[in-house]
C-alpha cells in the first residue's frame, strides 16, 4: 500500500464506520476502496472488509453499552437467531460468487426506501416493551438477516434497522446499538471462516479497521449522548439508501458530476 492508499483507506474507513453505526451501507465505501483502488478480487475484498466491520462493531457496541443504550437481556433471542443465520451465510459466501446478487440488491433498496419514507413517525418512536412480537414473522426475518449479513455485509444495516424498528418495536438508536453488537459477534465467526479459506489481506484489513473502529466509536458516542440523534440517524438512513440506489442504477451519470460517486 502506498501512503496515499493508507490515508484514503483510513478516511474511507472512518466514514464507513460512522455510516454503519448510525444507518448502514458503509461497506459500499470500503468494498469500493478494496476492489477499485486496491485491486482485490471480489471474494478477498469481501473477507478483508470484515476486519474493519469487526473493529467498528466492537468499539460502537461497547460505547452504546457504556452509555446504557444496549440491552443485551432483551435482545438475546434476536442475537442468537441472527448469528445462526450468519454462519450459514458465510459458509455460502466462501463457495459462490456474490456479484450477481447486486442485481437483486438494488431493487431491494428501492423497496426499502419506500418503507423508510412511508409514515416516518414509526422510525422516531420510543421502544415499546409491551408490544408482542409475531414470532411467525420475526424468526424467519432474523434468520434471513443473519444469512444476508454473513453472505454479503453491504446493506445489512438498512435491513436490520427496518426489522428491529418496524417489527420488534425498538427505537432507532437502540436498534443501532443491537445491530453493532450482533454484527460484531457474528463477524468474529465470519473472519475466522474467511481466514481459514485464505480470503483476508490482513495488512489492508487492519488499515481499514483503524478508521472504522474510530468511526464506530465516534458515531456511538454521538448517538448515545445527543438528544436528537434519532432524527439525524433517520435522515442519514434516507441519504444512504438514496445514494446507494443512485450508484447501483448508474443514475449518477445523469444526476451528478462525473466522478462524484466513483
Secondary structure, 3 states (H helix, E strand, C coil): CCHHHHHHHHHHHHHHHHHHHHCCCCHHHHHHHHHHHCCCCHHHHHHHHHHHHHHHHHHHHHHHHHCCCCCHHHHHHHHHHHHHHHHHHHHHHCCCCCCCHHHHHHHHHHHHHHHHHCCHHHHHCCCCCCCCCCHHHHHHHHHHHHHHHHHCCCCHHHHHHHHHHHCCCCCHHHHHHHHHHHHHHHHHHHHHHHHHCCCCCHHHHHHHHHHHHHHHHHHHHHHHHCCCHHHHHHHHHHHHHHHHHHHHCCCHHHHCCCCCCC
